């Protein structure tokens, strides 16, 4: 190939790449909508103008010209980063999730910050979704880093969905390689599940059902269904209520997968204007606030800055009175530097003064970083300023 032809080839390739990216539309979101089931759509909530993204923790959603999602990325401190929250709501702890479309299939692959394939939160690298004649999800299987089909971390070999023509009613079954049913998630021990979606693909009802489609109480949690309430404008999840077979609120019973988190029937979420969860209250069927041991026997209030970094957390008892959590502190303050690296974490008592945690006697933690923003020193102190040495 002569120089002229080589130059022309490079120009054509460059134009082709530019054209490809020009066909993709990118939007920025602070959060992803929580789905509970992978049948639900991956959707962003609380969109951010690209000029205001800055250091916010956010997701980038790439859409093709035909409207299909091609990629989702998680960014933290202006860097592509593994993380975000796990489970089904976001991208399962990966840095990016790539989509490939075939005639009746969607292939989703997970990658780390370097663009290398990785295992996600559920210990799989690839999800292959088969579509039915109406374009709805029909089944999903998993592959590992070597392209071999595997079960996920819950032991799910295949997920099956039976979907109504309008896509609003979905029956889900999760089966192991042994042909036995697997639980719905780590909170609920539901087996065969019926879900009701609206036109926005938000899930409003989730039922544990028998083979005839009738609601039944689960073996451990002893509830039959879940009602979920949404803010349809912001897509924030506002309330979850667990119910019996007739739809009446029912307190969840103990479940060993999530220890010490029971005795309530309703969770109410509070958000700030940017969609960050500032508070979560749990109520029992009597309408009383419940503070399970799993929540350190308190409920909390969070304050975030514009970029989504936690700066203040305070604890309250079931009567709404400021209280010490099970680690003996009433408030936690986090101080960040201009690069949004934490440099101090302070623990306070009810009197507003520094207070030692019961677990390790630490009231103040200080961190230092090198010029590459790598942590080089962590020192701990008690409330009197004495250094506390913690052995690993």
Wavefront OBJ file of the C-alpha trace (Angstrom):
o trace
v 0.000 0.000 0.000
v 1.541 3.352 -1.046
v 1.548 6.455 1.153
v -1.442 8.033 -0.614
v -3.587 4.915 -0.243
v -2.484 4.451 3.383
v -3.458 8.041 4.171
v -6.842 7.563 2.505
v -7.370 4.316 4.468
v -6.639 6.060 7.795
v -9.015 8.904 6.901
v -11.779 6.437 6.037
v -11.292 4.497 9.289
v -11.270 7.710 11.332
v -14.420 8.953 9.643
v -16.078 5.578 10.202
v -15.304 5.673 13.958
v -16.447 9.291 14.195
v -19.660 8.422 12.371
v -20.308 5.485 14.707
v -19.992 7.623 17.835
v -22.010 10.389 16.223
v -24.902 7.945 15.952
v -24.843 7.352 19.731
v -26.607 9.640 22.139
v -25.122 9.883 25.638
v -27.012 10.917 28.774
v -25.701 11.322 32.313
v -27.589 10.196 35.426
v -26.820 10.310 39.133
v -28.508 6.954 39.770
v -30.038 3.885 38.183
v -33.596 2.742 38.875
v -33.730 -0.206 41.280
v -35.187 -3.239 39.486
v -35.217 -6.224 41.929
v -35.430 -8.509 38.878
v -33.230 -8.442 35.762
v -36.438 -8.500 33.729
v -36.898 -4.798 34.438
v -35.311 -2.217 32.158
v -31.997 -0.587 33.023
v -32.997 3.065 33.375
v -31.258 6.141 34.734
v -32.815 8.580 37.182
v -31.996 12.207 37.999
v -30.364 13.251 34.757
v -27.437 15.700 34.920
v -26.445 18.264 32.317
v -23.069 17.309 30.854
v -21.728 20.762 31.813
v -22.531 20.095 35.485
v -21.247 16.524 35.782
v -17.889 17.481 37.329
v -16.959 15.135 40.185
v -20.425 13.685 40.655
v -20.804 9.958 40.956
v -22.828 9.137 37.887
v -23.758 6.714 35.150
v -23.305 7.349 31.431
v -25.906 5.665 29.242
v -25.091 5.334 25.552
v -28.008 4.894 23.143
v -27.871 3.884 19.511
v -29.795 5.755 16.839
v -32.564 3.137 17.080
v -32.936 3.873 20.812
v -31.342 0.672 22.057
v -28.788 0.933 24.857
v -25.267 0.076 23.697
v -23.291 0.693 26.888
v -23.607 1.873 30.496
v -20.614 3.197 32.438
v -20.112 4.105 36.108
v -17.983 7.175 36.870
v -16.592 8.176 40.268
v -14.441 11.279 40.842
v -14.353 11.853 37.077
v -12.919 8.379 36.455
v -14.383 5.232 34.977
v -14.614 3.003 38.054
v -15.813 -0.408 39.168
v -18.632 -0.011 41.645
v -21.869 1.811 41.875
v -24.290 -0.119 43.994
v -24.551 -3.774 43.179
v -27.472 -6.080 42.587
v -29.828 -5.582 39.636
v -30.417 -1.840 39.950
v -27.158 -0.671 38.458
v -24.507 -2.615 36.543
v -23.663 -5.191 39.218
v -20.398 -3.669 40.434
v -18.745 -3.352 37.007
v -17.185 -0.265 35.419
v -19.079 -0.776 32.184
v -21.788 -2.988 30.756
v -21.786 -3.519 26.987
v -24.776 -4.627 24.918
v -24.756 -6.666 21.719
v -27.961 -7.353 19.786
v -28.772 -10.334 17.579
v -32.059 -11.335 15.917
v -33.702 -12.696 19.049
v -31.007 -12.176 21.646
v -29.330 -9.534 23.821
v -25.809 -10.259 25.048
v -24.586 -8.198 28.006
v -20.903 -8.263 28.948
v -19.239 -6.793 32.047
v -15.886 -4.938 32.044
v -13.516 -3.321 34.550
v -11.819 0.116 34.372
v -9.195 -1.164 31.929
v -11.814 -2.590 29.605
v -11.042 -6.170 30.607
v -13.870 -8.706 31.059
v -14.756 -9.222 34.726
v -17.084 -11.175 36.982
v -19.941 -9.019 38.253
v -21.616 -9.029 41.677
v -23.370 -12.298 40.751
v -20.028 -13.885 39.687
v -20.802 -14.001 35.966
v -19.089 -12.233 33.040
v -21.778 -12.486 30.370
v -25.577 -12.639 30.368
v -27.367 -13.976 27.301
v -31.021 -12.970 27.063
v -33.372 -14.665 24.601
v -36.385 -12.680 23.340
v -39.877 -13.941 22.481
v -41.857 -13.150 19.323
v -43.047 -9.852 20.833
v -39.533 -8.721 21.717
v -39.971 -9.378 25.444
v -37.317 -11.144 27.504
v -37.917 -14.894 27.507
v -34.910 -16.405 29.279
v -31.423 -15.586 30.548
v -28.306 -17.726 30.955
v -24.781 -16.937 32.165
v -21.169 -17.418 31.093
v -17.863 -17.102 32.904
v -14.650 -15.392 31.758
v -13.820 -18.381 29.549
v -17.162 -18.325 27.765
v -18.370 -21.429 29.587
v -21.988 -21.538 30.723
v -22.273 -21.370 34.530
v -24.678 -20.813 37.419
v -24.624 -17.399 39.085
v -23.660 -16.955 42.752
v -27.205 -17.869 43.858
v -27.041 -21.119 41.923
v -29.290 -19.884 39.092
v -28.610 -21.744 35.833
v -31.412 -20.185 33.811
v -34.125 -17.584 34.349
v -37.460 -18.044 32.564
v -40.063 -15.338 31.906
v -43.636 -15.718 30.684
v -44.785 -12.298 29.518
v -48.186 -10.939 28.548
v -48.430 -9.385 25.086
v -48.365 -5.834 26.476
v -45.366 -6.683 28.670
v -47.064 -5.594 31.902
v -47.553 -8.996 33.559
v -44.508 -11.218 33.964
v -44.075 -14.621 35.609
v -40.476 -15.332 36.577
v -38.821 -18.609 37.535
v -35.174 -19.102 38.473
v -33.873 -22.645 38.099
v -30.614 -24.280 39.146
v -28.705 -26.778 37.056
v -30.325 -29.427 39.248
v -33.770 -28.308 38.067
v -34.743 -26.900 41.465
v -36.099 -23.393 42.057
v -33.829 -20.659 43.417
v -34.825 -17.738 45.671
v -35.904 -14.353 44.281
v -33.082 -12.403 45.954
v -31.090 -12.138 49.179
v -33.963 -10.444 51.014
v -36.953 -12.488 49.850
v -37.214 -16.262 49.621
v -39.883 -16.096 46.908
v -39.897 -18.921 44.361
v -42.174 -18.578 41.340
v -42.965 -14.877 41.031
v -45.573 -12.764 39.248
v -44.679 -9.108 38.661
v -46.907 -6.260 37.494
v -45.314 -3.406 35.530
v -46.712 -0.108 34.247
v -46.148 1.609 30.900
v -42.890 3.096 32.245
v -41.622 -0.448 33.030
v -41.769 0.278 36.752
v -42.602 -2.746 38.919
v -45.580 -2.028 41.212
v -46.482 -5.527 42.433
v -44.480 -8.696 43.096
v -46.204 -11.935 44.164
v -44.970 -15.328 45.315
v -47.276 -17.765 43.492
v -47.994 -21.482 43.246
v -48.302 -23.441 40.000
v -51.908 -22.267 39.633
v -50.934 -18.613 39.911
v -52.341 -18.139 43.425
v -50.424 -16.014 45.986
v -48.748 -18.038 48.752
v -46.668 -17.061 51.772
v -42.959 -17.799 51.400
v -41.425 -20.393 53.714
v -39.095 -18.085 55.683
v -40.280 -14.486 55.316
v -43.913 -15.638 55.570
v -45.194 -12.941 53.207
v -46.864 -13.399 49.824
v -46.358 -10.127 48.016
v -44.737 -6.726 47.747
v -46.300 -3.401 46.765
v -43.822 -0.821 45.504
v -44.656 2.876 45.162
v -42.737 5.171 42.815
v -42.399 8.838 42.023
v -43.121 8.451 38.305
v -41.420 11.760 37.515
v -38.097 11.272 39.314
v -38.285 7.429 39.220
v -37.328 7.377 42.910
v -38.557 4.353 44.859
v -40.722 5.837 47.632
v -42.292 2.955 49.562
v -42.223 -0.836 49.833
v -44.922 -2.791 51.678
v -44.901 -6.555 52.259
v -48.339 -8.186 52.334
v -50.162 -11.461 52.943
v -52.081 -13.463 50.337
v -54.991 -10.998 50.500
v -52.843 -7.906 50.116
v -52.885 -6.857 53.771
v -49.622 -5.522 55.303
v -47.671 -8.275 57.067
v -44.421 -8.109 59.038
v -41.528 -10.037 57.494
v -40.162 -12.933 59.551
v -36.434 -13.758 60.029
v -34.432 -14.937 57.000
v -30.879 -16.168 57.576
v -29.524 -14.649 54.354
v -30.193 -11.200 55.841
v -29.830 -11.729 59.571
v -31.518 -9.501 62.173
v -33.548 -7.643 59.532
v -37.203 -8.422 60.252
v -40.304 -7.357 62.187
v -41.500 -4.640 59.791
v -43.938 -4.509 56.878
v -43.199 -1.134 55.293
v -40.132 0.852 54.272
v -40.500 4.541 53.401
v -37.640 6.245 51.583
v -36.831 9.942 51.667
v -34.681 11.582 48.991
v -33.073 14.962 48.491
v -33.527 16.979 45.293
v -30.732 15.018 43.610
v -32.216 11.613 44.391
v -29.849 10.612 47.205
v -31.515 8.645 50.006
v -31.520 10.904 53.048
v -33.630 8.646 55.230
v -35.307 5.261 55.510
v -38.044 4.477 58.012
v -39.384 0.998 58.752
v -42.855 0.445 60.204
v -44.674 -2.608 61.546
v -48.350 -3.448 61.023
v -49.265 -1.345 64.079
v -47.746 1.728 62.471
v -44.825 1.886 64.906
v -41.303 2.715 63.746
v -39.070 -0.370 63.877
v -35.280 -0.252 64.315
v -33.934 -3.785 63.667
v -30.610 -5.007 64.968
v -29.385 -5.064 61.361
v -29.782 -1.253 61.360
v -27.816 -0.937 64.632
v -31.154 -0.452 66.437
v -31.576 3.061 65.032
v -32.700 4.827 61.886
v -30.476 7.402 60.240
v -30.530 10.686 58.360
v -27.926 11.366 55.672
v -26.701 14.626 54.172
v -24.930 14.622 50.789
v -23.170 17.384 48.908
v -24.002 18.252 45.287
v -21.607 15.638 43.944
v -23.187 12.846 45.956
v -20.571 12.456 48.678
v -21.824 11.720 52.201
v -20.830 14.493 54.604
v -23.042 13.840 57.633
v -24.942 10.891 59.126
v -27.066 11.057 62.300
v -28.929 8.396 64.269
v -32.340 8.352 65.971
v -34.315 5.877 68.049
v -37.835 4.639 67.313
v -39.281 7.776 68.937
v -37.326 10.036 66.597
v -34.958 11.199 69.346
v -31.199 11.517 68.613
v -29.621 8.297 69.843
v -26.436 6.261 69.971
v -26.206 3.408 67.495
v -25.012 -0.033 68.574
v -21.416 1.128 68.070
v -21.926 3.925 70.596
v -21.979 6.970 68.293
v -24.727 9.464 67.474
v -23.246 11.151 64.427
v -20.565 10.597 61.776
v -18.953 13.421 59.813
v -16.831 12.879 56.688
v -14.415 15.571 55.466
v -13.282 15.493 51.815
v -10.427 17.314 50.083
v -10.781 19.207 46.787
v -10.099 15.994 44.863
v -12.953 14.318 46.734
v -10.796 11.958 48.713
v -11.827 11.443 52.361
v -9.252 12.999 54.690
v -11.093 12.799 58.035
v -13.875 10.725 59.562
v -15.179 11.987 62.901
v -17.438 10.178 65.375
v -19.598 12.121 67.843
v -21.674 11.451 70.933
v -24.998 13.002 71.899
v -23.200 16.001 73.436
v -21.701 16.960 70.056
v -18.176 16.047 71.155
v -15.875 13.422 69.673
v -16.688 9.969 71.059
v -14.840 6.670 70.876
v -16.522 3.876 68.967
v -17.217 0.818 71.082
v -15.715 -1.521 68.492
v -12.178 -0.085 68.413
v -11.962 3.032 70.615
v -11.501 5.342 67.617
v -13.086 8.813 67.556
v -11.159 10.322 64.641
v -9.521 8.838 61.548
v -7.153 10.866 59.339
v -5.951 9.868 55.858
v -3.096 11.138 53.668
v -2.489 10.597 49.944
v 0.453 10.941 47.569
v 0.497 13.052 44.399
v -1.095 10.146 42.526
v -4.008 10.170 44.981
v -2.972 6.838 46.465
v -3.583 6.342 50.186
v -0.223 6.392 51.987
v -1.177 6.874 55.633
v -4.095 6.239 57.971
v -3.979 7.295 61.613
v -6.608 6.774 64.281
v -7.133 8.779 67.472
v -9.385 8.584 70.510
v -11.495 11.513 71.731
v -8.554 12.879 73.758
v -6.209 12.941 70.764
v -4.204 9.848 71.678
v -3.230 7.686 68.720
v -4.989 4.328 68.541
v -3.088 1.519 66.852
v -5.352 -1.015 65.166
v -3.815 -4.344 64.250
v -4.948 -5.866 60.987
l 1 2 3 4 5 6 7 8 9 10 11 12 13 14 15 16 17 18 19 20 21 22 23 24 25 26 27 28 29 30 31 32 33 34 35 36 37 38 39 40 41 42 43 44 45 46 47 48 49 50 51 52 53 54 55 56 57 58 59 60 61 62 63 64 65 66 67 68 69 70 71 72 73 74 75 76 77 78 79 80 81 82 83 84 85 86 87 88 89 90 91 92 93 94 95 96 97 98 99 100 101 102 103 104 105 106 107 108 109 110 111 112 113 114 115 116 117 118 119 120 121 122 123 124 125 126 127 128 129 130 131 132 133 134 135 136 137 138 139 140 141 142 143 144 145 146 147 148 149 150 151 152 153 154 155 156 157 158 159 160 161 162 163 164 165 166 167 168 169 170 171 172 173 174 175 176 177 178 179 180 181 182 183 184 185 186 187 188 189 190 191 192 193 194 195 196 197 198 199 200 201 202 203 204 205 206 207 208 209 210 211 212 213 214 215 216 217 218 219 220 221 222 223 224 225 226 227 228 229 230 231 232 233 234 235 236 237 238 239 240 241 242 243 244 245 246 247 248 249 250 251 252 253 254 255 256 257 258 259 260 261 262 263 264 265 266 267 268 269 270 271 272 273 274 275 276 277 278 279 280 281 282 283 284 285 286 287 288 289 290 291 292 293 294 295 296 297 298 299 300 301 302 303 304 305 306 307 308 309 310 311 312 313 314 315 316 317 318 319 320 321 322 323 324 325 326 327 328 329 330 331 332 333 334 335 336 337 338 339 340 341 342 343 344 345 346 347 348 349 350 351 352 353 354 355 356 357 358 359 360 361 362 363 364 365 366 367 368 369 370 371 372 373 374 375 376 377 378 379 380 381 382 383 384 385 386 387 388 389 390 391 392
